[in-house]
Amino acid sequence: MNDLRIGIIGAGNMAQALISGLVKQGFQHGLIAADPSAEARNAVTAHYQIKTTADNSAAVSDVDAIILAVKPQIMAAALASIKASVDQRQLVISIAAGIPSTAISAGLTAHQPVVRAMPNTPALIGAGISGMVANQYVNASQRQLAKRILEATGEAVWLPDETQMDAVTAVSGSGPAYFFLLLEALTQAGEKIGLEPATAARLALATGAGACRLASQSELSPGELRARVTSPGGTTAAALDVLQGGGFNELLEQAVSAARQRGAELAAGTD
Ligand SMILES: NC(=O)c1ccc[n+]([C@@H]2O[C@H](COP(=O)([O-])OP(=O)(O)OC[C@H]3O[C@@H](n4cnc5c(N)ncnc54)[C@H](OP(=O)(O)O)[C@@H]3O)[C@@H](O)[C@H]2O)c1
C-alpha cells in the first residue's frame, strides 16, 4: 500500500498535519503537494522531503488519491484547476469545511469517488479525530485507503450519511475550543481562590490531560468515572452541584446545537 501515490492540493496547516503523519507511515515517496505559495512549498520540502509543485494539475495526474486541503472559498477555483487532469477512477478526499461531496463531484466528474472528511486541530500533533463519509462511487479499497490516510493524523470514523457532518463539526471540529475554554476557566477559578497563575494553569492542564487519558484507557464510561470520584457530601459533589444545578449540561447542548446550526448556514451560504 505504501507504493500508492497521493497528490495534495493546498499545503497549509491541515495538509502539513496529513503529510507529517503520512511520511511517518512510509508514504513519503508517493506524496506530492501543490501550493501557489513558495513559502508553503519550501516549508513542506524542508520538513518532509516530499515533492512539491506550483501546478495543481501536475499534483493530480497519475496519483491514486487526491486530497483537497484548500480553504472552502478557494475550492471552486481549485477544482477548476485540476478538472482536466482528474479521471473518475481517482479517489478524491476533501477536508474543506461545509463543502458537500456533490459540489466536489460536480466540479470534477459526475461519478467521481469522493470522501468528505472533517478533521480537527489536534491532527497537528497526530491526536485528531476525523468524521468521514463516502459517496456511492467509492469502492472498498478506496474506503480503506481514505481511512488509512485520515488515520495518519489520529482516529477516523465513518458516518452513515453526510447530513451528520454538521454534527461532527459541532462536536469534534469545534470541540477542541470547548476544552480550551474549560482549561482557561479552571485556571482563572484557581487564581481567584489564591493560586499563582502559572500553578493554576499547570494544575488545570495536567488535570484535563490526565482525566482524558484516564477516560480513554478505562473500561468505565465518563459518567461512571465521575461517580467514582464524587463522594456524597464531598468536595467534588459540592462543585458538581454548582455546575449541574447551573445548567452546565444544557448549556453545552445549546452550544453544540448552535455550532451545528451555524455549520448548516455556512454550507448553505446563508450567513
Ligand atoms: N484548521 C482546521 O482546524 C481545520 C479543521 C477541519 C477542516 N479544515 C479544512 O482544511 C482546509 C485547509 O485549512 P487550513 O487551516 O490548512 O488552511 P491553510 O493553512 O490556509 O491552507 C490552505 C493552503 O492552500 C493554499 N492555496 C490557496 N489557493 C490555492 C489553490 N488555488 N491551489 C492550491 N493551494 C492553494 C494556501 O496558500 P496561500 O496561503 O498562499 O493562500 C494555503 O497554503 C480548509 O478547507 C478547512 O475548512 C481545517
PDBQT file of the ligand as one rigid body, heavy atoms in Angstrom, charges set to zero:
ROOT
HETATM    1  N1  LIG A 301      -7.584  24.043  10.516  1.00  0.00    +0.000 N 
HETATM    2  C1  LIG A 301      -8.531  23.260  10.997  1.00  0.00    +0.000 C 
HETATM    3  O1  LIG A 301      -8.722  23.066  12.186  1.00  0.00    +0.000 OA
HETATM    4  C2  LIG A 301      -9.430  22.516  10.073  1.00  0.00    +0.000 A 
HETATM    5  C3  LIG A 301     -10.264  21.517  10.579  1.00  0.00    +0.000 A 
HETATM    6  C4  LIG A 301     -11.079  20.823   9.695  1.00  0.00    +0.000 A 
HETATM    7  C5  LIG A 301     -11.055  21.131   8.353  1.00  0.00    +0.000 A 
HETATM    8  N2  LIG A 301     -10.250  22.112   7.907  1.00  0.00    +0.000 N 
HETATM    9  C6  LIG A 301     -10.264  22.429   6.485  1.00  0.00    +0.000 C 
HETATM   10  O2  LIG A 301      -8.989  22.242   5.956  1.00  0.00    +0.000 OA
HETATM   11  C7  LIG A 301      -8.824  23.109   4.852  1.00  0.00    +0.000 C 
HETATM   12  C8  LIG A 301      -7.458  23.764   4.960  1.00  0.00    +0.000 C 
HETATM   13  O3  LIG A 301      -7.414  24.523   6.152  1.00  0.00    +0.000 OA
HETATM   14  P1  LIG A 301      -6.029  25.042   6.701  1.00  0.00    +0.000 P 
HETATM   15  O4  LIG A 301      -6.278  25.542   8.074  1.00  0.00    +0.000 OA
HETATM   16  O5  LIG A 301      -4.965  24.015   6.475  1.00  0.00    +0.000 OA
HETATM   17  O6  LIG A 301      -5.806  26.278   5.701  1.00  0.00    +0.000 OA
HETATM   18  P2  LIG A 301      -4.446  26.973   5.222  1.00  0.00    +0.000 P 
HETATM   19  O7  LIG A 301      -3.368  26.776   6.245  1.00  0.00    +0.000 OA
HETATM   20  O8  LIG A 301      -4.791  28.351   4.774  1.00  0.00    +0.000 OA
HETATM   21  O9  LIG A 301      -4.022  26.096   3.948  1.00  0.00    +0.000 OA
HETATM   22  C9  LIG A 301      -4.564  26.248   2.657  1.00  0.00    +0.000 C 
HETATM   23  C10 LIG A 301      -3.396  26.328   1.666  1.00  0.00    +0.000 C 
HETATM   24  O10 LIG A 301      -3.943  26.301   0.361  1.00  0.00    +0.000 OA
HETATM   25  C11 LIG A 301      -3.175  27.210  -0.425  1.00  0.00    +0.000 C 
HETATM   26  N3  LIG A 301      -3.917  27.624  -1.621  1.00  0.00    +0.000 N 
HETATM   27  C12 LIG A 301      -4.621  28.779  -1.843  1.00  0.00    +0.000 A 
HETATM   28  N4  LIG A 301      -5.143  28.764  -3.073  1.00  0.00    +0.000 NA
HETATM   29  C13 LIG A 301      -4.781  27.574  -3.647  1.00  0.00    +0.000 A 
HETATM   30  C14 LIG A 301      -5.028  26.982  -4.911  1.00  0.00    +0.000 A 
HETATM   31  N5  LIG A 301      -5.789  27.569  -5.850  1.00  0.00    +0.000 N 
HETATM   32  N6  LIG A 301      -4.483  25.764  -5.155  1.00  0.00    +0.000 NA
HETATM   33  C15 LIG A 301      -3.746  25.127  -4.226  1.00  0.00    +0.000 A 
HETATM   34  N7  LIG A 301      -3.481  25.655  -3.000  1.00  0.00    +0.000 NA
HETATM   35  C16 LIG A 301      -3.998  26.854  -2.713  1.00  0.00    +0.000 A 
HETATM   36  C17 LIG A 301      -2.928  28.352   0.533  1.00  0.00    +0.000 C 
HETATM   37  O11 LIG A 301      -1.887  29.171   0.038  1.00  0.00    +0.000 OA
HETATM   38  P3  LIG A 301      -1.914  30.760   0.445  1.00  0.00    +0.000 P 
HETATM   39  O12 LIG A 301      -1.667  30.798   1.907  1.00  0.00    +0.000 OA
HETATM   40  O13 LIG A 301      -0.830  31.333  -0.383  1.00  0.00    +0.000 OA
HETATM   41  O14 LIG A 301      -3.293  31.264   0.076  1.00  0.00    +0.000 OA
HETATM   42  C18 LIG A 301      -2.559  27.594   1.810  1.00  0.00    +0.000 C 
HETATM   43  O15 LIG A 301      -1.183  27.249   1.845  1.00  0.00    +0.000 OA
HETATM   44  C19 LIG A 301      -9.970  24.110   4.898  1.00  0.00    +0.000 C 
HETATM   45  O16 LIG A 301     -10.888  23.826   3.862  1.00  0.00    +0.000 OA
HETATM   46  C20 LIG A 301     -10.616  23.903   6.218  1.00  0.00    +0.000 C 
HETATM   47  O17 LIG A 301     -12.017  24.071   6.161  1.00  0.00    +0.000 OA
HETATM   48  C21 LIG A 301      -9.423  22.801   8.726  1.00  0.00    +0.000 A 
ENDROOT
TORSDOF 0
